[in-house]
Amino acid sequence: MDYYLADVQRGDSAESHVRRWITMAHELDEFTRSHGRLPQASATRPRPQTPEQQLVDQLAYQRRSSTRAAMVEYQRARLEALPGFQWEPQNDRWDAWLEQHQAFWNREQRPPRRRSPDPQEASIARWVAHQRASDRAGTLPAERRARLLTAQFRVL
């Protein structure tokens, strides 16, 4: 209840960790309202210390399983209400790559080629190569490995 009350009343009487979390939520609200999207990480290395990058880092921390487990229901619901928010965006991207691979095979009836002049085909082929290398190295999660082995057009 503390988080909700601090959120709707913007109360200064809340504990400091509650106020910090609510401030972050309001900054995310303002960012998504003004940019029409969630904050995105910069591709440059080292990452610049911009307000957007700070929000990216805060969201990454919120998505950690240990942080999520310690949240109250209101915190989880508040994050899930952000437009485009996902708890595990990497899994969604991985799922999209698998779907693209399957669609390519279905359409072309052959595997994608890494040296293809079509950049999309080459990207799918690089993703496949990465999955195979991860499997050989033993770093491919078991759930993903099983999905790649049971897909209509196998990757592994």
MARTORSE-45140 format. One record per residue (C-alpha): residue in one letter; chain; x negated, y, z. Coordinates in steps of 0.001 Angstrom, whole numbers. Each point is the difference from the previous one (the first is absolute). Example, Ala and Ser with C-alpha at 12.3 -4.5 7.8 and 13.67 -1.06 7.14 Angstrom:
   resn   chain         u         v         w
      A       A    -12300     -4500      7800
      S       A     -1370      3440      -660
***
This chain:
   resn   chain         u         v         w
      M       A         0         0         0
      D       A     -2971      2304       650
      Y       A      -952        21     -3689
      Y       A      3524       743     -1152
      L       A       501      2808      2477
      A       A     -3365      1533      -826
      D       A       852      -266     -3699
      V       A      3423      1619        56
      Q       A      -707      2520      2734
      R       A     -3660       500      -795
      G       A      -365       -35      3742
      D       A     -3207      1177      1595
      S       A       767     -2051      3096
      A       A      -818     -3312     -1734
      E       A     -3267     -1779       723
      S       A     -2942      1035     -2170
      H       A      -168     -3279     -1974
      V       A      3725       338      -819
      R       A      -443      3622     -1129
      R       A     -2991      -952     -2188
      W       A      1969     -2800     -1659
      I       A      3026      2226      -629
      T       A     -2271      2754     -1376
      M       A     -1451     -2534     -2448
      A       A      3529     -1088     -1019
      H       A       996      3625      -632
      E       A     -3169       603     -2040
      L       A       867     -3071     -2096
      D       A      3550      1310      -449
      E       A     -1307      3369     -1177
      F       A     -2537     -1588     -2351
      T       A      2554     -2315     -1629
      R       A      2488      2863      -282
      S       A     -2486      2343     -1686
      H       A     -1796     -2589     -2197
      G       A      2792     -2495      -680
      R       A     -2209     -2925      1040
      L       A     -1957     -1477      2886
      P       A     -3589      1190       415
      Q       A     -2509     -1835     -2180
      A       A     -3616      -819       731
      S       A     -2640      1815     -1973
      A       A     -1948     -2157     -2439
      T       A     -3236      1893       675
      R       A     -2580     -1325      2431
      P       A      -548      1097      2620
      R       A      3612       965       398
      P       A       486      3727       520
      Q       A      1357      1116      3351
      T       A      3172      1590     -1328
      P       A      3366       208      1759
      E       A      1350     -2550     -2510
      Q       A     -2838     -2429       728
      Q       A       594       397      3732
      L       A      3638     -1002      -542
      V       A     -1149     -2993     -2082
      D       A     -2276     -1080      2844
      Q       A      2772       447      2569
      L       A      2405     -2079     -2091
      A       A     -2634     -2730      -398
      Y       A      -360       -95      3781
      Q       A      3786      -195       451
      R       A       139     -2957     -2405
      R       A     -2490     -2062      2014
      S       A      1747     -3032      1455
      S       A     -1241       722      3524
      T       A      1256      3604      -180
      R       A      3316     -1070     -1483
      A       A       478     -2608      2725
      A       A      -379      2695      2665
      M       A      2577      2310     -1604
      V       A      3490       509      1281
      E       A      2849      -632     -2428
      Y       A       510      3730      -609
      Q       A     -3592       426     -1195
      R       A       305     -2863     -2476
      A       A      3353      1272     -1278
      R       A     -1376      3547      -288
      L       A     -2892     -1179     -2202
      E       A      2246     -2251     -2077
      A       A      2230      3014      -719
      L       A     -2850      1749     -1837
      P       A       583      -133     -3783
      G       A     -2188     -2740     -1482
      F       A     -1368     -1240      3325
      Q       A     -1118     -3631        81
      W       A     -1589     -1886      2858
      E       A     -2328     -1957     -2278
      P       A      -448      1920     -3248
      Q       A     -2978     -2180     -1003
      N       A      2250     -3061       -87
      D       A      2499      1813     -2185
      R       A     -2767       992     -2436
      W       A     -1268     -3587       -53
      D       A      3533     -1258      -712
      A       A       266      2494     -2867
      W       A     -3264     -1270     -1520
      L       A      1241     -3591       170
      E       A      3257      1056     -1669
      Q       A     -1946      1779     -2756
      H       A     -2123     -3117      -544
      Q       A      3041     -2246      -247
      A       A      1783      2425     -2353
      F       A     -3090       209     -2227
      W       A      -248     -3799      -268
      N       A      3730      -266      -661
      R       A      -165      2641     -2732
      E       A     -3333      -938     -1662
      Q       A      -163     -3741       818
      R       A     -3712       313       841
      P       A     -2199      1250      2818
      P       A     -1005      3677        95
      R       A     -3497       767     -1314
      R       A     -2471      2210      1857
      R       A     -1454      1362     -3256
      S       A      3376       852     -1481
      P       A       331      3399     -1668
      D       A      3300       361      1899
      P       A      -895      1561      3364
      Q       A      3015     -1550      1740
      E       A      -945     -3505     -1148
      A       A     -3610       562      1072
      S       A      1176      1222      3429
      I       A      2110     -3114       518
      A       A     -2959     -2175     -1029
      R       A     -2277      1809      2495
      W       A      2598      -607      2725
      V       A        22     -3723      -900
      A       A     -3817       -97       112
      H       A        72      1657      3412
      Q       A      2504     -2563      1327
      R       A     -2168     -2868     -1256
      A       A     -3149      1516      1498
      S       A      1784       495      3330
      D       A      1143     -3615       -85
      R       A     -3552     -1248      -698
      A       A     -1343      2160      2822
      G       A      2664     -1319      2372
      T       A      1421      3476       659
      L       A      3328      -428     -1791
      P       A      2760      -263      2641
      A       A      1688     -3409        66
      E       A      3440      1459      -782
      R       A     -1310      1743     -3115
      R       A     -1920     -3087     -1088
      A       A      3153     -2097       266
      R       A      1968      2526     -2035
      L       A     -2666        75     -2714
      L       A       -27     -3798      -176
      T       A      3777      -303      -200
      A       A       680      2858     -2402
      Q       A      1562      -987     -3322
      F       A     -3219      1059     -1730
      R       A     -2709      -971      2485
      V       A     -2822      2396       725
      L       A     -2305     -2408      1844
***
